[in-house]
């Protein structure tokens, strides 16, 4: 077999060369005392020196390339340890920026002088150092650390402490050490130190184990020790610290006066030689400053404020897939704040102001892409709001966007993997729990008082408050303010409908199209499109499953007419079989208020679909149907029975006028309940008849109006008008049944009655 010309190159493992005093950190675990073996190194655990661990060169090479690796040369050397404690530095990076050039200059001189001594060109005596300094000057004069950085404007040496770039050898007042005073052009060179100064540097260099940061000046350790404070005065200081952390929030000046008075009271009965020395103002200030800041904020402001101010901002919950985590919460919207922002609150009377309410908005947002998946407005936070929002999450919301004239679609939907909420009653109810379980989602409730665990939804509410209110103030009501005679009634009615329109339009066209810092300045819509292209989404439930989960639960009696709801009759093959088996019985029903064309019925522990006898009501919602019935009853009060064209014409007229308004108010409309359906059936629709299309056709052709009824069993009889007219049994011929796709809908007159 021919060998390929180019083979995959295998990485060559290079063994490490370690010293006996080195410390190596692998995978975040420090090791000490490295000893070579035939295939690697034997290390001792830094936290447990009695334990040893052997690692091969291949294992070490793999760990070196992973996070948590660190190499510290001569870390345990006695000289390095001693000077590390004295100098407070473990490397050149630990030095301040203005110290680094000066320390590096000293290190270069000492290192090169050591080389001259090894070569026999210099000795370590003072005379040898004096002879070596001119040689060292020529060697280092080209180095950048031997130059003095000058200010670009004044052409004077930059003070290190003001800019952090100049050497720290400047003294207060007078001529600075090592800096030439001549006014020559260009960057001047550092002056060579005297022999005595260089000798001192050389001693520090050797004592520090030849590490450069051992040449650092101990300017930070200068000054006398602070005056000692006796135990009694220390106890008084501790009490001042506790008072400073109190809710009364005393100032430092007040505590200073209180401390002096306390010390004076203690010294009243003490002799002169045992008087307690009162701590100074600076000692008190230093003590109060040294207190843990989070404890001070918690004591003076409260635990909630401390948690909010001292909360560590991290990346948040690690989610990458769309709908991997959906966060939900309620937020209170103050209509009074909006009216005050646009300048209309002052024009309202006291009675009008009392009519202005506070609205609750329930929002669902995708944590990965930041898109808003659902909204609902109400006066109070209820479980019905949460259910309505979850229904929007799994539904296409383009009708809402089209109704408000949005330029972009609102088509984000799907089944979430995890739903995160707070512990409010709206989200801990049994209804909401059953809904989440039916969708197959995980319900997560973070601990109370930790809103950052739901940071995406909390940040969205802040964005709404900051940006949406600003748009109210700047543009929305500019013309109204100019007119000056806006009716108070209309001002007071600035409630759910207007606010719902504004919020939907802002979310779809503004928020979804604005770059988001949490998405790398990508817009939420672009992030959704990209994430769905990469990962896809869990599909939303089909209409039948969605109806069984979100539908209105009802109980109706199955009769020979089928199931009657809101004056409409529903049949299916399963219902026919149930009626033949059990006769008249009660059946559980789920009604979709947005589509009366089908319902879900529970038969034998499973949900089945049943169609309306009238095919022209498919896609008609409950509100449109009720309005159409009310309009027909008002216009034709003298007629108890209406023809099919009249019904169809009324429905079309109501849909043309009301669809846009309903979609516009969709996030503010309350959900239809079972009690409301029962009330409508007992009220508006009582005794109102609408014929079935097939039944009309049979009557027009002279057919027997009772033909094609519910099939019955038993022997056939003659067609002489006897009670048991011939009807095929279930599963037999269906020529007498109405023409319906499922072949099981018996015709009859539809009437609106209880």
PEQUIRA-V912721 format. One record per residue. N is the residue number from 1. RES is the residue in one letter. PSI is psi in degrees with one decimal (NA if undefined). D_CENTER is the distance of its C-alpha to the mean C-alpha in whole Angstrom. Layout:
# PEQUIRA-V912721
N/RES/PSI/D_CENTER
N/RES/PSI/D_CENTER
This chain:
# PEQUIRA-V912721
1/X/126.6/58
2/X/142.6/58
3/X/130.8/55
4/X/147.4/53
5/X/-35.4/53
6/X/118.4/50
7/X/156.8/48
8/X/120.9/45
9/X/129.6/45
10/X/132.9/44
11/X/133.4/43
12/X/122.8/45
13/X/121.5/44
14/X/119.3/46
15/X/146.9/46
16/X/150.0/45
17/X/110.0/48
18/X/151.0/47
19/X/164.4/49
20/X/-20.4/50
21/X/10.1/48
22/X/154.2/45
23/X/129.5/41
24/X/128.1/39
25/X/119.2/35
26/X/126.2/34
27/X/34.4/31
28/X/1.3/30
29/X/119.7/33
30/X/141.2/36
31/X/149.5/40
32/X/171.7/43
33/X/61.9/47
34/X/131.5/47
35/X/130.7/50
36/X/146.8/51
37/X/-178.5/52
38/X/-25.0/53
39/X/8.0/50
40/X/-135.6/47
41/X/147.9/47
42/X/120.2/47
43/X/155.9/44
44/X/143.3/44
45/X/133.5/41
46/X/-36.3/40
47/X/-16.1/39
48/X/82.4/42
49/X/-21.5/45
50/X/-12.3/47
51/X/137.7/45
52/X/155.7/45
53/X/130.9/43
54/X/132.3/45
55/X/137.2/43
56/X/167.9/44
57/X/-35.5/44
58/X/-41.6/42
59/X/-41.0/40
60/X/-41.3/39
61/X/-38.2/39
62/X/-37.9/36
63/X/-30.3/34
64/X/-31.0/35
65/X/6.9/33
66/X/161.0/30
67/X/149.5/27
68/X/10.4/29
69/X/139.1/32
70/X/139.3/34
71/X/124.1/38
72/X/107.9/40
73/X/135.6/44
74/X/37.2/46
75/X/-34.9/44
76/X/9.5/46
77/X/138.0/49
78/X/-42.0/51
79/X/-40.7/51
80/X/-40.9/48
81/X/-42.9/46
82/X/-45.5/49
83/X/-22.1/48
84/X/-39.0/44
85/X/-34.9/44
86/X/-40.2/47
87/X/-18.7/45
88/X/30.1/41
89/X/145.3/40
90/X/-9.8/40
91/X/173.8/40
92/X/-25.7/41
93/X/-21.2/37
94/X/-13.4/37
95/X/151.4/39
96/X/153.8/39
97/X/-35.5/39
98/X/-15.8/42
99/X/-26.7/44
100/X/-45.4/43
101/X/-40.8/46
102/X/-43.7/49
103/X/-40.1/48
104/X/-36.6/48
105/X/-42.8/51
106/X/-40.1/53
107/X/-39.1/52
108/X/-40.3/53
109/X/-46.1/56
110/X/-41.5/57
111/X/-42.5/56
112/X/-33.5/58
113/X/-37.8/61
114/X/-36.6/60
115/X/-41.1/61
116/X/-36.6/64
117/X/-39.5/65
118/X/-33.0/65
119/X/-3.3/67
120/X/14.3/70
121/X/-6.5/69
122/X/158.9/68
123/X/166.6/69
124/X/9.3/67
125/X/169.0/69
126/X/-37.5/69
127/X/-39.1/72
128/X/-36.8/70
129/X/-40.6/66
130/X/-35.1/68
131/X/-26.2/70
132/X/-21.7/66
133/X/-42.6/64
134/X/-36.4/66
135/X/-41.8/65
136/X/-33.1/62
137/X/-42.8/61
138/X/-31.9/62
139/X/-32.8/60
140/X/-5.9/57
141/X/-19.8/58
142/X/-6.0/56
143/X/148.0/52
144/X/-32.8/50
145/X/-15.2/49
146/X/-0.4/53
147/X/152.2/52
148/X/124.0/51
149/X/129.2/48
150/X/152.0/49
151/X/138.4/48
152/X/-26.3/48
153/X/-52.3/49
154/X/-14.1/52
155/X/26.9/53
156/X/159.4/52
157/X/130.7/51
158/X/135.2/47
159/X/127.7/47
160/X/-38.2/44
161/X/-20.1/42
162/X/-29.5/42
163/X/-18.3/40
164/X/18.0/40
165/X/-12.9/42
166/X/161.0/45
167/X/157.7/47
168/X/16.5/47
169/X/5.2/51
170/X/135.7/52
171/X/159.2/53
172/X/113.6/53
173/X/154.5/56
174/X/-168.0/59
175/X/134.8/59
176/X/141.0/56
177/X/129.4/57
178/X/5.4/57
179/X/123.0/56
180/X/147.4/59
181/X/-2.3/60
182/X/150.5/62
183/X/38.4/61
184/X/150.3/61
185/X/157.0/59
186/X/174.8/56
187/X/117.0/54
188/X/157.4/56
189/X/154.8/56
190/X/141.5/56
191/X/141.7/59
192/X/141.8/60
193/X/157.0/60
194/X/166.0/64
195/X/-40.8/65
196/X/-41.4/64
197/X/-41.5/61
198/X/-36.6/60
199/X/-38.6/62
200/X/-41.2/59
201/X/-40.9/56
202/X/-39.3/58
203/X/-42.9/58
204/X/-38.5/55
205/X/-44.7/54
206/X/-40.0/56
207/X/-28.6/55
208/X/4.6/51
209/X/26.3/52
210/X/29.4/52
211/X/143.0/48
212/X/-36.6/48
213/X/-6.2/45
214/X/-13.5/48
215/X/9.3/50
216/X/140.8/48
217/X/143.0/49
218/X/52.1/48
219/X/-28.0/48
220/X/-15.9/45
221/X/10.8/47
222/X/168.6/50
223/X/157.9/51
224/X/162.2/52
225/X/146.0/50
226/X/152.4/49
227/X/135.6/52
228/X/149.7/51
229/X/130.2/50
230/X/169.9/52
231/X/-38.5/50
232/X/-43.4/51
233/X/-34.0/49
234/X/-38.7/46
235/X/-37.4/46
236/X/-41.1/46
237/X/-40.8/43
238/X/-39.2/41
239/X/-38.3/42
240/X/-35.8/41
241/X/-39.7/37
242/X/-38.8/37
243/X/-36.7/38
244/X/-29.0/35
245/X/7.3/33
246/X/165.8/34
247/X/-18.3/32
248/X/-11.8/35
249/X/59.5/34
250/X/149.1/37
251/X/165.9/38
252/X/-34.2/39
253/X/-40.3/43
254/X/-39.1/43
255/X/-35.0/42
256/X/-44.2/45
257/X/-40.2/47
258/X/-37.2/47
259/X/-42.8/47
260/X/-39.5/50
261/X/-38.0/52
262/X/-44.5/51
263/X/-38.5/52
264/X/-39.4/55
265/X/-37.2/56
266/X/-27.9/56
267/X/-2.1/58
268/X/-42.5/61
269/X/13.7/63
270/X/145.3/62
271/X/169.0/65
272/X/-38.3/65
273/X/-7.4/65
274/X/22.9/62
275/X/142.1/60
276/X/127.0/56
277/X/125.4/55
278/X/132.0/52
279/X/148.8/49
280/X/173.0/48
281/X/-41.3/46
282/X/-38.1/44
283/X/-40.4/44
284/X/-43.3/42
285/X/-41.9/40
286/X/-38.0/39
287/X/-44.2/39
288/X/-34.3/36
289/X/-30.3/34
290/X/-10.4/34
291/X/147.4/33
292/X/122.5/29
293/X/-37.0/27
294/X/-34.0/24
295/X/-35.7/27
296/X/-45.6/29
297/X/-40.3/25
298/X/-38.8/25
299/X/-38.2/29
300/X/-30.3/29
301/X/-22.3/26
302/X/159.8/25
303/X/-38.3/22
304/X/-41.6/19
305/X/-41.4/20
306/X/-41.2/20
307/X/-37.4/17
308/X/-41.6/15
309/X/-35.0/17
310/X/12.6/18
311/X/131.8/14
312/X/123.9/14
313/X/118.7/11
314/X/-169.3/11
315/X/-18.4/9
316/X/-165.2/7
317/X/129.9/7
318/X/96.0/10
319/X/143.8/10
320/X/-25.4/12
321/X/144.9/14
322/X/139.5/13
323/X/11.6/13
324/X/-34.1/12
325/X/123.0/10
326/X/126.2/9
327/X/137.3/8
328/X/147.0/10
329/X/162.6/12
330/X/149.2/15
331/X/136.6/15
332/X/127.7/18
333/X/123.0/20
334/X/104.6/23
335/X/-27.5/26
336/X/-39.2/28
337/X/-38.2/26
338/X/-45.8/26
339/X/-36.7/29
340/X/-36.9/30
341/X/-33.9/28
342/X/2.6/30
343/X/21.2/33
344/X/-11.4/34
345/X/-39.9/34
346/X/-20.8/37
347/X/-7.1/39
348/X/142.6/38
349/X/172.7/41
350/X/-39.2/40
351/X/-38.7/40
352/X/-36.3/38
353/X/-34.7/35
354/X/-22.2/35
355/X/-17.1/35
356/X/125.7/31
357/X/170.8/29
358/X/133.3/25
359/X/148.5/23
360/X/128.6/20
361/X/126.9/17
362/X/128.1/15
363/X/142.3/13
364/X/128.7/11
365/X/142.6/9
366/X/125.0/8
367/X/-30.0/6
368/X/-42.4/8
369/X/-7.7/10
370/X/15.6/8
371/X/147.9/11
372/X/125.1/12
373/X/-14.2/14
374/X/148.4/16
375/X/149.1/17
376/X/135.1/19
377/X/141.1/21
378/X/169.8/24
379/X/-26.7/25
380/X/155.8/24
381/X/114.0/21
382/X/169.0/23
383/X/-31.2/22
384/X/-35.5/24
385/X/-46.0/21
386/X/-40.1/18
387/X/-41.6/21
388/X/-39.2/21
389/X/-41.9/18
390/X/-32.8/18
391/X/-36.7/21
392/X/-32.0/20
393/X/-39.1/17
394/X/11.3/20
395/X/154.5/22
396/X/128.1/23
397/X/19.8/22
398/X/-34.1/25
399/X/-35.3/27
400/X/-43.4/25
401/X/-39.9/24
402/X/-35.2/28
403/X/-33.6/29
404/X/5.0/27
405/X/29.2/29
406/X/146.5/26
407/X/-25.6/26
408/X/151.9/24
409/X/158.7/23
410/X/73.7/21
411/X/13.4/21
412/X/122.2/18
413/X/167.4/19
414/X/179.5/19
415/X/119.7/19
416/X/155.2/15
417/X/-42.4/16
418/X/137.9/13
419/X/119.9/12
420/X/125.7/10
421/X/174.9/12
422/X/-173.5/13
423/X/23.9/17
424/X/159.4/18
425/X/-26.7/21
426/X/-28.0/20
427/X/-10.8/18
428/X/5.4/21
429/X/161.1/24
430/X/-35.5/26
431/X/-46.1/25
432/X/-36.9/22
433/X/-41.1/22
434/X/-36.5/25
435/X/-47.4/23
436/X/-40.6/20
437/X/-36.7/23
438/X/-33.1/25
439/X/-11.3/22
440/X/28.1/22
441/X/158.4/19
442/X/132.8/17
443/X/118.7/16
444/X/129.0/14
445/X/101.5/14
446/X/163.0/13
447/X/147.3/15
448/X/148.7/16
449/X/7.4/15
450/X/73.0/12
451/X/-19.9/10
452/X/-16.6/8
453/X/-11.8/8
454/X/53.4/5
455/X/-29.8/3
456/X/-48.3/2
457/X/-36.1/5
458/X/-39.0/7
459/X/-32.9/7
460/X/-41.4/8
461/X/-37.3/11
462/X/-38.5/12
463/X/-41.7/12
464/X/-44.2/14
465/X/-39.3/16
466/X/-36.0/17
467/X/-37.0/18
468/X/-42.3/19
469/X/-36.0/21
470/X/-36.2/23
471/X/-34.3/24
472/X/-44.8/26
473/X/-35.9/27
474/X/-36.8/28
475/X/-39.6/30
476/X/-44.1/29
477/X/30.6/32
478/X/-42.7/34
479/X/-34.7/37
480/X/-43.1/37
481/X/-32.3/38
482/X/-35.4/40
483/X/-47.8/42
484/X/-6.4/42
485/X/40.2/44
486/X/132.3/41
487/X/138.5/41
488/X/-33.0/40
489/X/-41.8/40
490/X/-31.1/37
491/X/-43.3/35
492/X/-24.6/35
493/X/10.8/34
494/X/78.1/31
495/X/-127.5/29
496/X/-41.2/27
497/X/-47.7/28
498/X/-42.1/28
499/X/-37.2/24
500/X/-41.7/23
501/X/-45.8/25
502/X/-43.8/23
503/X/-44.6/20
504/X/-45.5/20
505/X/-40.3/22
506/X/-42.3/20
507/X/-46.8/17
508/X/-45.6/19
509/X/-25.9/21
510/X/-60.3/19
511/X/-46.2/15
512/X/-13.2/16
513/X/7.2/18
514/X/132.1/17
515/X/136.6/16
516/X/127.3/12
517/X/-33.5/12
518/X/-8.1/9
519/X/19.8/11
520/X/36.0/14
521/X/18.2/16
522/X/154.2/16
523/X/152.8/15
524/X/-37.6/13
525/X/-43.2/16
526/X/-38.9/18
527/X/-37.5/15
528/X/-45.4/15
529/X/-41.4/19
530/X/-42.7/19
531/X/-40.1/17
532/X/-30.0/19
533/X/-35.0/22
534/X/-44.6/21
535/X/-19.8/20
536/X/-177.5/21
537/X/154.3/19
538/X/124.3/21
539/X/149.2/23
540/X/161.4/23
541/X/148.8/26
542/X/166.5/29
543/X/-37.7/31
544/X/-44.9/33
545/X/-40.7/30
546/X/-37.2/28
547/X/-38.3/30
548/X/-24.8/31
549/X/-47.6/28
550/X/-5.4/27
551/X/163.8/31
552/X/122.3/33
553/X/126.5/35
554/X/162.9/38
555/X/121.5/42
556/X/156.6/45
557/X/127.0/48
558/X/119.2/49
559/X/-171.6/53
560/X/-15.4/55
561/X/-0.9/53
562/X/-149.1/50
563/X/128.8/47
564/X/122.5/47
565/X/124.2/43
566/X/36.1/44
567/X/4.1/47
568/X/144.1/46
569/X/142.7/47
570/X/137.7/45
571/X/156.9/47
572/X/165.9/47
573/X/-37.1/49
574/X/-37.0/47
575/X/-37.4/48
576/X/-45.9/51
577/X/-38.3/52
578/X/-40.1/50
579/X/-38.1/53
580/X/-33.1/56
581/X/-43.5/55
582/X/-10.4/54
583/X/-147.3/55
584/X/126.2/53
585/X/162.4/50
586/X/140.8/47
587/X/136.3/44
588/X/138.4/40
589/X/146.5/38
590/X/121.1/35
591/X/127.2/35
592/X/112.9/33
593/X/-12.2/33
594/X/-6.0/32
595/X/109.6/35
596/X/2.8/38
597/X/-30.0/40
598/X/154.6/39
599/X/166.1/38
600/X/132.8/37
601/X/142.9/40
602/X/117.9/40
603/X/119.1/43
604/X/33.0/44
605/X/2.0/40
606/X/155.1/38
607/X/135.0/37
608/X/152.0/39
609/X/140.6/39
610/X/134.7/42
611/X/154.5/43
612/X/142.9/44
613/X/-35.9/48
614/X/112.7/47
615/X/-18.1/46
616/X/-0.9/45
617/X/0.9/42
618/X/129.0/40
619/X/-3.8/37
620/X/132.5/38
621/X/169.8/35
622/X/-43.4/37
623/X/-42.3/37
624/X/-41.2/39
625/X/-41.7/41
626/X/-41.9/42
627/X/-38.5/42
628/X/-42.3/45
629/X/-41.1/46
630/X/-40.2/47
631/X/-43.7/48
632/X/-37.9/51
633/X/-32.8/52
634/X/-43.0/52
635/X/-39.8/54
636/X/59.2/56
637/X/-22.4/57
638/X/-8.1/60
639/X/128.4/59
640/X/-23.5/58
641/X/137.9/57
642/X/154.1/56
643/X/162.9/56
644/X/-45.1/53
645/X/-36.5/53
646/X/-43.0/53
647/X/-45.6/50
648/X/-39.9/48
649/X/-39.6/49
650/X/-41.4/47
651/X/-43.4/44
652/X/-40.3/44
653/X/-43.0/45
654/X/-41.0/42
655/X/-39.6/39
656/X/-36.1/40
657/X/-38.3/40
658/X/-12.9/37
659/X/-48.1/35
660/X/-41.4/33
661/X/-39.9/33
662/X/-42.0/31
663/X/-37.8/29
664/X/-39.5/28
665/X/10.0/28
666/X/-41.3/26
667/X/-7.3/23
668/X/-11.9/25
669/X/134.3/27
670/X/150.4/28
671/X/140.4/28
672/X/134.9/32
673/X/168.0/33
674/X/-36.2/36
675/X/-38.2/38
676/X/-38.0/38
677/X/-43.5/39
678/X/-40.4/42
679/X/-40.6/43
680/X/-39.3/43
681/X/-31.5/45
682/X/-15.6/47
683/X/-85.2/47
684/X/-40.1/47
685/X/9.4/48
686/X/123.3/51
687/X/17.1/54
688/X/125.8/53
689/X/133.4/54
690/X/119.3/52
691/X/156.0/54
692/X/145.7/53
693/X/-41.6/54
694/X/-39.1/56
695/X/-40.0/58
696/X/-42.4/59
697/X/-37.3/60
698/X/-39.5/62
699/X/-39.1/64
700/X/-31.2/65
701/X/10.0/67
702/X/14.8/69
703/X/160.7/67
704/X/121.1/67
705/X/-17.3/64
706/X/-8.9/63
707/X/147.1/64
708/X/19.0/60
709/X/-164.1/59
710/X/126.2/58
711/X/142.2/60
712/X/161.0/62
713/X/165.1/64
714/X/169.4/67
715/X/147.8/70
716/X/144.8/71
717/X/171.3/73
718/X/159.0/76
719/X/46.1/74
720/X/20.3/77
721/X/9.0/74
722/X/158.1/74
723/X/-34.5/70
724/X/68.0/69
725/X/145.0/69
726/X/127.3/68
727/X/131.1/65
728/X/147.0/63
729/X/170.8/61
730/X/136.2/58
731/X/-7.7/57
732/X/-149.4/61
733/X/142.7/61
734/X/30.0/59
735/X/-22.6/61
736/X/-7.5/61
737/X/156.2/57
738/X/157.1/56
739/X/108.1/54
740/X/146.3/51
741/X/-36.3/48
742/X/0.0/48
743/X/25.1/52
744/X/19.2/52
745/X/107.5/51
746/X/141.4/54
747/X/154.3/55
748/X/163.8/56
749/X/129.8/56
750/X/126.4/52
751/X/147.5/52
752/X/100.3/50
753/X/168.1/51
754/X/NA/50
